[in-house]
Amino acid sequence: MKKLLPVAALLVLLGSCYNDKADKLYPASSATNTCDTTTIKYSTDIQPIINQYCAINGCHNTSGDATTGNRDYTIFATVQSEATQSLILNDINGNPGQIRGQNSMPLNLPALSSCDINKITRWVNEGAPNN
């Protein structure tokens, strides 16, 4: 029995060695958690977000109605106008009552990701250029 105790202690000691560096174990997951906002362009960064969450059927597109104020986000000038007046930022940040008194956007959908909000914020803060 006395001979088994040192062997058991050695096995426990060796079994407790573990390297748990997440970036080494799961390299794909750590790479997908980045949000690059250094260079934001309307055509490649903002327009896809607008098309997916805003300019959809029954919302801010050509079939818009009184509930959306007939604001057609398929037209860049409309998006830019709403952005430069801080209307889009208020809506996506859950502060719609600050200016318009309507619901947070996107309506009846989950909130935008923090990355999408950061991209839109950066684009608006840069003057909402058509690039």
PLY file of the C-alpha trace (Angstrom):
ply
format ascii 1.0
element vertex 131
property float x
property float y
property float z
element edge 130
property int vertex1
property int vertex2
end_header
0.00 0.00 0.00
2.87 2.37 0.83
4.29 1.77 -2.66
1.00 2.77 -4.34
0.78 6.14 -2.59
3.80 7.72 -4.36
2.61 6.31 -7.72
-0.90 7.73 -7.18
0.54 11.11 -6.15
2.71 11.17 -9.27
-0.28 10.35 -11.49
-2.35 13.14 -9.91
0.51 15.60 -10.28
1.10 14.74 -13.94
-2.62 14.70 -14.68
-3.01 18.26 -13.43
-0.71 19.71 -16.08
-2.86 21.32 -18.74
-2.30 24.07 -21.26
-5.57 26.00 -21.68
-4.65 28.84 -23.99
-7.94 29.46 -25.83
-6.32 31.04 -28.87
-4.22 27.90 -29.36
-7.06 25.46 -28.70
-9.76 27.35 -30.65
-8.04 29.60 -33.21
-11.14 30.06 -35.39
-13.36 31.31 -32.57
-10.94 33.99 -31.40
-10.48 35.22 -34.98
-14.23 35.69 -35.51
-14.60 37.90 -32.44
-12.80 40.84 -34.00
-14.59 43.90 -35.26
-12.48 46.06 -37.53
-13.75 49.63 -37.67
-10.53 51.24 -38.86
-11.73 51.75 -42.43
-15.50 51.85 -42.90
-17.05 52.19 -46.34
-20.72 52.57 -47.09
-20.70 50.12 -50.01
-18.92 47.27 -48.23
-19.70 47.78 -44.53
-22.85 49.84 -44.03
-25.04 49.05 -47.03
-25.08 45.28 -46.31
-26.29 45.99 -42.76
-28.94 48.40 -44.05
-30.05 45.88 -46.69
-30.29 43.04 -44.17
-32.04 44.83 -41.30
-33.62 48.06 -42.59
-34.38 48.08 -46.31
-36.53 44.95 -46.07
-40.10 44.31 -47.11
-42.53 46.38 -45.05
-39.84 48.58 -43.56
-37.50 51.15 -45.12
-37.74 50.19 -48.79
-39.76 51.13 -51.85
-42.87 49.60 -50.29
-42.50 51.73 -47.14
-45.68 53.03 -45.57
-46.76 55.64 -43.04
-45.29 53.64 -40.15
-41.81 54.07 -41.62
-42.43 57.62 -42.71
-41.90 56.45 -46.28
-38.15 56.63 -45.71
-36.66 54.44 -48.44
-33.26 53.14 -47.33
-32.59 51.63 -50.74
-31.72 55.24 -51.68
-28.34 56.39 -50.34
-29.44 60.04 -49.94
-32.20 58.96 -47.53
-29.81 56.87 -45.42
-27.26 59.69 -45.38
-29.87 62.27 -44.37
-31.15 60.07 -41.53
-27.58 59.34 -40.43
-26.38 62.94 -40.35
-29.39 63.90 -38.23
-28.47 61.11 -35.74
-31.83 59.44 -36.40
-30.33 56.07 -37.33
-27.97 56.04 -34.33
-30.78 56.89 -31.93
-32.94 54.13 -33.35
-30.32 51.37 -33.35
-29.04 52.34 -29.89
-32.53 52.11 -28.40
-33.01 55.88 -28.00
-35.77 56.50 -30.56
-37.87 58.75 -28.32
-35.04 61.26 -28.26
-36.03 62.55 -31.67
-38.92 60.65 -33.28
-40.67 58.77 -30.50
-40.85 55.44 -32.29
-39.63 51.93 -31.57
-36.03 50.82 -31.42
-34.73 49.41 -34.67
-34.66 47.01 -36.28
-38.34 46.61 -35.51
-39.44 43.14 -34.42
-35.91 41.79 -34.84
-33.06 41.31 -32.36
-30.86 44.34 -31.78
-27.92 44.81 -34.11
-24.63 43.35 -32.95
-22.29 45.70 -31.14
-19.93 45.34 -34.12
-22.62 46.52 -36.57
-23.52 49.42 -34.27
-19.84 50.37 -33.98
-19.45 50.31 -37.76
-22.51 52.50 -38.31
-21.41 54.87 -35.54
-17.96 55.22 -37.06
-19.43 55.86 -40.52
-21.82 58.50 -39.16
-19.05 60.18 -37.15
-16.98 60.38 -40.36
-19.80 62.35 -42.01
-21.71 59.42 -43.58
-19.77 59.50 -46.86
-20.90 57.73 -50.02
-17.83 55.56 -50.44
0 1
1 2
2 3
3 4
4 5
5 6
6 7
7 8
8 9
9 10
10 11
11 12
12 13
13 14
14 15
15 16
16 17
17 18
18 19
19 20
20 21
21 22
22 23
23 24
24 25
25 26
26 27
27 28
28 29
29 30
30 31
31 32
32 33
33 34
34 35
35 36
36 37
37 38
38 39
39 40
40 41
41 42
42 43
43 44
44 45
45 46
46 47
47 48
48 49
49 50
50 51
51 52
52 53
53 54
54 55
55 56
56 57
57 58
58 59
59 60
60 61
61 62
62 63
63 64
64 65
65 66
66 67
67 68
68 69
69 70
70 71
71 72
72 73
73 74
74 75
75 76
76 77
77 78
78 79
79 80
80 81
81 82
82 83
83 84
84 85
85 86
86 87
87 88
88 89
89 90
90 91
91 92
92 93
93 94
94 95
95 96
96 97
97 98
98 99
99 100
100 101
101 102
102 103
103 104
104 105
105 106
106 107
107 108
108 109
109 110
110 111
111 112
112 113
113 114
114 115
115 116
116 117
117 118
118 119
119 120
120 121
121 122
122 123
123 124
124 125
125 126
126 127
127 128
128 129
129 130
